């Protein structure tokens, strides 16, 4: 998940299915199943699965709600179908890695994502609303995309291990799918050229050598019950999504009955709000510290970039909740949270443009958000964290994306 101007908003160029392609009410087009799935995909991505009803999906394609059930048993089936279909289309468009150079493999990937701009939001944020079996299936397909690109990288760079090649491929895919999380746009040819260039920069990067693993600082064992409940909420919200987590789940995670949670917080919403306060506070504290000269000789932009990567890798649940669950806040709290988030983006982009004054403002924001997406996703990809040199490679990739 990236951190866009509106972190929880999806950025499709459409808000519903294209009216020109939606048949009039009362007709039965042969592609009705596809139209339903496409409309649902866009609505889920823009507004969040929990905030979209089947009536809204039906209205988007000029049918009655009952007509949806002829094609999909329920809303979760629609979400799974939308994400699965988009991932399958991306896989189908990738050429055979045995016959492809990196350029010819990256270009169809970029075009597919720009055509299906919602896909990153569906698998990164909304898939948490699915049963575990369907989530696992989508994870396998995402890994297939990464492995297909990784196989091409390995074929052209035999000095890399399979793990290093897949890690670079995953970073490249994340950089491209970051466009799902913001509303920025460029002329089509320029947009495609920029994303292809970012991909190739990553795929040609020299991975870092093995480095000692580090562990994030842990809280003191004497933390209060309130802190324990916030910690548990952050973890559960990040893993399953706010809507799927109950007060009983949160209480059980810290060894108390659900009703006992109300001795500390009035509602689940209050726990989410505290999680947001902690997340934005940690983000601002870390980035403010990075903005001060630490005597390392690193320039401010690199310090900010590295600080964000460290936060995303060491506190992935906190970042995941901060980005993915903002839509569940009340209006005032949501606007306050997003104001902080936008300020972080603005300050970061300003540093990049100070370094390169001729950089187009939109291009600068796209680059920053591509770097953030890489850090956010790789922080939650356990099998790639085992690759030797993982942490330094992610730091270097995120820096390269801002060049």
C-alpha positions, 0 to 999 in steps of 0.5 A, a space after each residue: 500500500 502506498 501513501 497517496 495524497 488521500 491514502 485510502 482513496 483509489 485512483 481509477 480514472 473512472 468512478 463507475 463503469 463507463 456509461 457508454 458501455 453499460 446497456 440500458 436497463 432491461 437488456 441482457 448483454 452477453 458480457 453482463 458478468 464482466 460488467 458487474 465484476 468491473 463495476 464492483 472492482 472500481 467501487 470497492 477500490 474507490 470506496 472500500 469493500 465495507 462501504 459498497 452495497 450490492 445495490 450500488 453495484 447493480 445501479 452502476 450497470 443498470 440492473 436489479 440486485 437480484 440479477 447479480 446473484 445469477 452470476 455471483 453468490 455474494 459480495 465477497 465472491 464479487 471481490 474475489 472475482 474482480 481481484 482474481 480476474 485482474 491478476 489473471 489478465 496481467 499474467 496472461 499478458 506477460 510474454 514467455 520469459 524464455 523469449 523476452 528481454 526485460 524491456 519487452 516483459 516490463 512494458 506489458 506489465 505497465 500497460 496492464 496495470 494502467 488498464 486495471 489501475 484498481 488492481 493494487 488496491 484490491 489485492 493490497 487493501 481489500 483482499 483482507 475482507 476475503 476468507 483465508 482460502 481466497 486470500 491465499 489464492 490471490 497471494 499465490 497469483 501475486 507471487 506468480 507475477 513476481 516469479 515470472 518477472 524474477 525468472 526473466 531477471 535471473 535469465 538476464 542476470 545469472 549472477 543473482 540468486 533466485 531470491 535476489 531476482 524475485 526480490 527485485 521483481 517484487 519491488 518493480 511490481 510494487 513500484 508500478 502498482 503504486 499508481 492504484 493508490 493515488 490520483 496522479 496522471 500524466 499524458 499516457 505515453 509519458 506515464 507509461 515511459 516513466 513507469 517502465 523506466 522505474 521498473 528497469 531501474 529496479 531490475 538493473 540494481 545491484 542487490 546488497 550483500 548479506 547484512 546482519 538482521 535487525 529487530 525493531 525496538 520493542 515496548 517495555 513489558 510494563 506497558 499499560 492495558 490500554 497500550 496492549 489493547 492498542 497494540 493488539 488492535 493495530 495488529 488485528 486491523 492490519 491483518 484482517 481489516 477494521 470491519 472484520 475485527 470485533 471487540 471480543 477479538 481485541 479482548 482475546 488478543 490480550 487475554 481479557 473478555 471483550 466487554 472488559 475492553 470498554 473499561 479502557 475505550 468507549 468503542 472500537 472506533 476509539 481504538 482505531 483513532 488511537 492507532 491512527 494517532 500513534 501511527 501519525 505521531 510515529 511517522 512525524 517523529 521519525 521523519 522529523 528526526 531524519 530531517 536533522 543532520 545526523 553527521 553521516 554525510 547523507 543528504 536530507 532526501 536520503 535520510 527521509 527515504 531511509 527513515 520511512 523504509 525503516 519504519 515500514 519494515 519494522 512496524 508494518 502493522 502500524 503502517 498498514 493500519 494507518 494507510 488501509 483503515 482511514 475510511 473507517 474514521 469519523 469525518 473530522 478524525 479522517 480529515 485530520 489524519 489525512 491532513 498529516 499524511 498529505 503534509 508528509 507527502 508534500 514535505 518529501 516531494 519538496 525535498 526531492 524537487 530541491 535536489 532536482 529543481 527541474 523535476 516535474 511536480 507530478 513526476 516527483 510525487 509518482 516517484 515518492 509514492 512508488 518508493 513508499 509502496 515498495 517499503 509498505 509491501 515488502 514489510 509484509 512479505 515474509 518469504 522475501 524478508 529472508 533473502 540475504 541483504 533484504 533490508 539494504 536492498 529495499 533501502 537502495 531500491 527506494 532511493 533509486 526510484 527517487 532519482 
